[in-house]
Amino acid sequence: MRTLVLTIVIATAVTVTAQGPSPAARAKAPAYVPPKTAWGDPDLQGTYTDKDENGIPIEKPTQFQGKSLEEVDDSELADIVKERQERAAAGAAAIGGADTGAGPVHWYEHYDAKNSRAWLVIDPADGRIPEQVPAVAQRNAARAAARGARGAADSYEDRSLYDRCITRGIVGSMLPVIYGNSFQFVQGPGYVAIRYEMIHETRVIPLTTRPRISSKLHLMMGDPRGHFEGNTLVVETTNFTDRTALGVNGGGVRHSEKLRLIERFTPLSAKTVEWRVTVEDPDTWTKPWVFALNLTKDSSQDVFEYACHEGNYAIRNILSAARAEEKR
């Protein structure tokens, strides 16, 4: 996963401004203090979107070799955001909009993605995802051998968990895509819940030190425990399966059951929360790595119903078309 990019599919030329405070600006700004809930926790409640982070590469582009995120000034960021928007606009014709059944342009949320930063990986310092361990290739080979000669459309089980409307995983559920980028935070005494628009999942995070579930139990969204460090919500999640990955829409390199995610949700302003994720998986990467992006609070942004397979014939048609092709 050396060039994993958050892909922009449709965009239009717009006036470019950075979304939220840039890393350089944040370094100079005083810490924001959010309001408190009735029971005294920092209040993160509301609906957020990360559509303005669309198009940011996960890893540092070569043009910024030798620079840190903080050393990329606002004018440089504006220039690169403009380039990203122009590239996206140039590729928009391939989608075809309503002419190809892709829907009208206004269905898509990310035309004018502003971007808060030049890239996402903040640790290691080189902005690159660490090398994979040999076990990854061994796992991939074992999966390929188990499938044998089966194709990508021999069974519904050959399609991704996203295709099947099961999950995009924790990271894949919050990386920006072309639509469905809304998240609702709800809090109660002892709990925080995050509701995702896409694939209609809800994570219920207990703010407790109670023991985790048995190490023999593995869940696709893991077993989370949360606590507040000052104004930052820290969520540590373990007990994953090895069926999900950490890329856009749950794609990319599949992790192992040893995956441990530490998320930090830090309010930067009344409208902005930074989502920072530490990825630890010794059976997949040679060392831990960290990425971050911004979530923007938007009271006008609803978390729409995502019915997914209700009236959706994609899987059935993929499989039936494959059978028809074989018969032909």
C-alpha positions as CSV (number, residue, x, y, z in Angstrom):
1,M,0.0,0.0,0.0
2,R,2.6,2.5,-1.1
3,T,0.5,4.9,-3.1
4,L,-2.9,4.7,-1.4
5,V,-4.8,7.9,-2.3
6,L,-8.2,9.1,-1.2
7,T,-9.7,9.3,-4.7
8,I,-11.8,12.2,-5.9
9,V,-14.2,11.1,-8.6
10,I,-16.1,14.2,-9.5
11,A,-15.2,17.9,-8.8
12,T,-15.7,21.3,-10.2
13,A,-13.4,24.3,-10.4
14,V,-13.9,26.5,-7.3
15,T,-12.2,29.2,-5.2
16,V,-9.7,27.4,-3.1
17,T,-9.4,27.9,0.6
18,A,-8.0,25.5,3.2
19,Q,-10.6,23.7,5.3
20,G,-10.2,24.5,9.0
21,P,-6.9,25.6,10.6
22,S,-3.8,24.2,8.8
23,P,-1.2,22.3,10.8
24,A,1.0,25.4,10.7
25,A,-1.8,27.7,11.9
26,R,-2.8,25.2,14.7
27,A,0.7,25.2,16.1
28,K,0.4,28.9,16.8
29,A,-3.2,29.0,18.0
30,P,-4.3,28.7,21.7
31,A,-6.0,25.4,22.6
32,Y,-9.8,25.4,22.1
33,V,-11.9,24.5,25.1
34,P,-15.2,22.9,24.2
35,P,-18.4,23.1,26.2
36,K,-19.3,20.4,28.8
37,T,-22.1,17.9,28.9
38,A,-24.5,18.0,31.8
39,W,-22.4,15.3,33.5
40,G,-19.1,17.0,32.9
41,D,-17.5,15.4,29.8
42,P,-16.3,17.5,26.9
43,D,-19.2,17.9,24.5
44,L,-18.5,16.5,21.0
45,Q,-22.1,15.9,20.1
46,G,-23.3,16.8,16.7
47,T,-23.1,15.9,13.0
48,Y,-19.8,16.0,11.2
49,T,-18.5,15.5,7.7
50,D,-15.0,15.0,6.3
51,K,-15.9,15.7,2.6
52,D,-13.4,18.5,2.5
53,E,-10.6,16.1,3.2
54,N,-11.3,14.2,0.0
55,G,-8.3,14.0,-2.3
56,I,-5.6,14.2,0.3
57,P,-3.0,11.4,-0.3
58,I,-2.4,9.2,2.7
59,E,1.4,9.4,2.2
60,K,3.6,12.4,1.6
61,P,3.9,13.5,-2.1
62,T,7.4,13.5,-3.4
63,Q,7.1,17.3,-4.1
64,F,7.3,17.9,-0.3
65,Q,10.4,15.8,0.2
66,G,12.3,17.2,3.2
67,K,9.3,19.2,4.5
68,S,7.1,18.5,7.5
69,L,3.4,19.2,7.5
70,E,4.0,22.3,9.6
71,E,6.4,23.6,7.0
72,V,3.8,23.6,4.2
73,D,2.5,27.1,4.4
74,D,-1.1,28.2,3.5
75,S,-0.2,29.4,0.0
76,E,1.5,26.1,-0.9
77,L,-1.5,24.2,0.5
78,A,-3.8,26.3,-1.6
79,D,-1.8,25.6,-4.7
80,I,-1.8,21.9,-4.3
81,V,-5.5,21.8,-3.4
82,K,-6.2,23.7,-6.6
83,E,-4.2,21.1,-8.6
84,R,-6.1,18.3,-7.0
85,Q,-9.4,19.9,-7.9
86,E,-8.4,20.5,-11.5
87,R,-7.3,16.9,-11.9
88,A,-10.6,15.7,-10.5
89,A,-12.5,18.0,-12.7
90,A,-10.6,16.7,-15.8
91,G,-11.6,13.2,-14.9
92,A,-15.2,14.0,-14.2
93,A,-16.3,13.3,-17.8
94,A,-15.4,9.6,-17.3
95,I,-18.2,9.3,-14.8
96,G,-20.8,10.5,-17.2
97,G,-23.3,11.7,-14.5
98,A,-26.9,11.0,-15.2
99,D,-26.1,9.8,-18.8
100,T,-24.4,6.7,-17.4
101,G,-26.7,6.2,-14.4
102,A,-24.2,7.7,-12.0
103,G,-26.7,10.2,-10.9
104,P,-26.8,14.0,-11.1
105,V,-23.7,15.9,-10.1
106,H,-25.4,17.4,-7.0
107,W,-25.6,13.9,-5.5
108,Y,-21.8,14.1,-4.9
109,E,-20.5,15.9,-1.8
110,H,-16.9,16.7,-2.6
111,Y,-16.6,18.9,-5.6
112,D,-14.9,21.7,-3.8
113,A,-12.9,19.7,-1.2
114,K,-10.8,22.4,0.6
115,N,-8.3,20.1,2.4
116,S,-6.7,20.9,5.8
117,R,-3.3,19.4,5.0
118,A,-1.0,18.2,2.3
119,W,-1.0,14.5,3.3
120,L,-2.3,12.3,6.2
121,V,0.5,10.2,7.6
122,I,2.2,12.2,10.4
123,D,4.3,9.4,11.9
124,P,6.8,8.1,10.7
125,A,8.3,11.5,10.1
126,D,8.9,10.7,6.4
127,G,5.2,10.6,5.9
128,R,5.2,7.1,4.5
129,I,3.4,3.9,5.7
130,P,6.0,1.5,7.1
131,E,7.0,-1.6,5.2
132,Q,4.9,-4.7,5.4
133,V,6.2,-7.8,7.2
134,P,6.6,-11.1,5.2
135,A,3.5,-12.5,6.9
136,V,1.3,-10.3,4.7
137,A,2.5,-12.0,1.5
138,Q,2.1,-15.4,3.2
139,R,-1.5,-14.6,4.2
140,N,-2.3,-13.3,0.7
141,A,-0.9,-16.5,-0.9
142,A,-2.9,-18.7,1.5
143,R,-6.1,-16.8,0.6
144,A,-5.4,-17.2,-3.1
145,A,-4.7,-20.9,-2.7
146,A,-7.9,-21.4,-0.8
147,R,-9.9,-19.7,-3.6
148,G,-8.2,-21.8,-6.2
149,A,-9.5,-21.1,-9.7
150,R,-12.5,-19.2,-8.5
151,G,-13.1,-15.8,-10.0
152,A,-14.3,-12.5,-8.5
153,A,-17.9,-13.3,-9.3
154,D,-18.3,-17.0,-8.6
155,S,-20.1,-16.4,-5.3
156,Y,-21.4,-13.5,-3.2
157,E,-18.6,-14.5,-0.8
158,D,-16.0,-13.4,-3.5
159,R,-17.2,-9.8,-3.3
160,S,-15.9,-7.4,-0.7
161,L,-17.6,-6.7,2.7
162,Y,-18.4,-3.2,1.3
163,D,-20.0,-4.7,-1.8
164,R,-22.1,-6.9,0.4
165,C,-23.1,-3.9,2.7
166,I,-21.6,-5.6,5.8
167,T,-18.9,-3.1,6.8
168,R,-16.1,-0.8,5.7
169,G,-14.2,-1.2,9.0
170,I,-13.5,1.5,11.4
171,V,-10.9,3.4,9.3
172,G,-12.6,2.8,6.0
173,S,-15.9,4.1,7.5
174,M,-14.4,7.5,8.2
175,L,-12.0,8.1,5.3
176,P,-13.7,10.5,2.8
177,V,-15.4,9.3,-0.3
178,I,-17.7,10.8,-3.0
179,Y,-20.8,10.7,-0.8
180,G,-22.1,9.5,2.5
181,N,-19.4,11.3,4.5
182,S,-21.6,12.1,7.6
183,F,-21.0,11.0,11.2
184,Q,-23.1,11.7,14.2
185,F,-21.6,11.8,17.7
186,V,-24.0,11.1,20.6
187,Q,-23.0,11.1,24.2
188,G,-24.5,9.8,27.5
189,P,-23.1,9.2,30.9
190,G,-20.4,6.6,30.5
191,Y,-20.8,6.2,26.7
192,V,-20.0,7.8,23.3
193,A,-21.7,6.5,20.2
194,I,-20.6,7.3,16.6
195,R,-23.2,6.7,13.9
196,Y,-21.9,6.4,10.3
197,E,-24.0,7.3,7.3
198,M,-22.5,4.8,5.0
199,I,-23.4,1.1,5.8
200,H,-25.6,2.4,8.7
201,E,-23.2,1.2,11.4
202,T,-23.1,2.6,15.0
203,R,-20.1,2.1,17.3
204,V,-21.1,2.2,21.0
205,I,-17.9,3.1,23.0
206,P,-18.0,2.5,26.7
207,L,-16.0,5.1,28.8
208,T,-14.9,2.5,31.3
209,T,-11.9,0.5,32.5
210,R,-14.0,-2.7,32.7
211,P,-12.2,-5.8,31.3
212,R,-12.4,-6.4,27.5
213,I,-14.2,-9.3,26.0
214,S,-12.3,-12.6,25.7
215,S,-9.2,-12.6,23.4
216,K,-10.9,-15.5,21.7
217,L,-13.7,-13.3,20.4
218,H,-13.1,-11.2,17.3
219,L,-15.4,-8.5,15.8
220,M,-15.1,-6.7,12.5
221,M,-15.4,-3.3,14.3
222,G,-13.4,-4.6,17.3
223,D,-14.0,-4.1,21.0
224,P,-13.6,-0.4,22.0
225,R,-12.8,1.3,25.3
226,G,-12.7,5.1,25.6
227,H,-11.7,7.8,28.1
228,F,-11.1,11.5,28.0
229,E,-7.6,13.0,28.3
230,G,-8.4,16.6,28.9
231,N,-10.7,17.6,26.0
232,T,-9.6,14.7,23.8
233,L,-11.7,11.6,23.4
234,V,-9.3,8.6,23.3
235,V,-10.6,5.3,22.0
236,E,-8.5,2.1,22.0
237,T,-10.0,-0.8,20.0
238,T,-8.7,-4.4,19.9
239,N,-10.2,-7.9,19.2
240,F,-10.5,-7.4,15.5
241,T,-11.0,-10.1,12.9
242,D,-8.6,-10.3,9.9
243,R,-11.4,-9.7,7.4
244,T,-11.1,-5.9,7.1
245,A,-8.5,-3.5,5.8
246,L,-7.6,0.2,6.6
247,G,-8.1,1.8,3.2
248,V,-10.9,3.8,1.6
249,N,-14.2,2.0,1.8
250,G,-12.4,-0.8,3.6
251,G,-10.0,-1.6,0.8
252,G,-6.3,-2.0,0.8
253,V,-4.0,-4.2,2.8
254,R,-5.9,-6.5,5.2
255,H,-4.6,-6.4,8.8
256,S,-4.2,-9.3,11.2
257,E,-6.2,-10.1,14.4
258,K,-3.4,-8.3,16.3
259,L,-4.5,-4.9,15.1
260,R,-4.8,-2.3,17.8
261,L,-6.2,1.2,16.9
262,I,-5.9,4.2,19.1
263,E,-8.1,7.1,18.0
264,R,-7.9,10.6,19.4
265,F,-10.7,13.0,18.7
266,T,-9.5,16.5,19.6
267,P,-11.7,19.6,19.3
268,L,-9.7,22.3,17.5
269,S,-12.6,24.8,17.3
270,A,-16.3,25.0,17.7
271,K,-16.6,23.5,14.1
272,T,-13.5,21.3,13.8
273,V,-12.4,18.0,15.5
274,E,-9.1,16.4,14.5
275,W,-9.3,12.6,14.1
276,R,-5.8,11.1,14.8
277,V,-5.3,7.3,14.5
278,T,-2.4,5.2,15.7
279,V,-2.2,1.9,13.9
280,E,-0.3,-1.0,15.6
281,D,-0.2,-4.4,14.0
282,P,3.1,-6.3,14.3
283,D,1.8,-9.0,12.0
284,T,1.2,-6.5,9.2
285,W,3.6,-3.5,9.4
286,T,7.2,-3.3,10.7
287,K,6.3,-0.5,13.1
288,P,3.3,1.5,14.2
289,W,2.1,4.5,12.1
290,V,-0.2,7.5,12.6
291,F,-2.4,9.5,10.3
292,A,-4.8,12.4,10.9
293,L,-7.5,14.4,9.2
294,N,-10.2,16.9,10.2
295,L,-13.9,16.4,10.8
296,T,-16.1,19.5,10.3
297,K,-19.3,20.0,12.4
298,D,-22.2,20.9,10.1
299,S,-25.7,21.2,11.6
300,S,-27.2,21.4,8.1
301,Q,-25.5,18.0,7.1
302,D,-27.9,15.2,7.9
303,V,-27.0,11.6,8.4
304,F,-29.2,10.2,5.7
305,E,-30.7,6.7,5.6
306,Y,-28.3,4.3,3.8
307,A,-30.6,1.5,2.8
308,C,-27.8,-0.2,0.9
309,H,-29.3,-3.5,-0.5
310,E,-32.9,-2.4,-0.3
311,G,-33.7,-2.3,-4.0
312,N,-30.0,-2.7,-4.9
313,Y,-29.5,-5.5,-7.4
314,A,-25.7,-5.1,-7.8
315,I,-24.6,-8.4,-6.3
316,R,-27.3,-10.4,-8.0
317,N,-26.6,-8.8,-11.4
318,I,-22.8,-9.3,-11.0
319,L,-23.3,-13.0,-10.3
320,S,-26.0,-13.5,-13.0
321,A,-24.0,-11.7,-15.6
322,A,-21.0,-13.9,-14.8
323,R,-23.1,-17.0,-15.2
324,A,-24.5,-15.7,-18.5
325,E,-21.0,-15.0,-19.8
326,E,-19.9,-18.5,-18.9
327,K,-22.9,-20.0,-20.7
328,R,-22.3,-17.8,-23.8
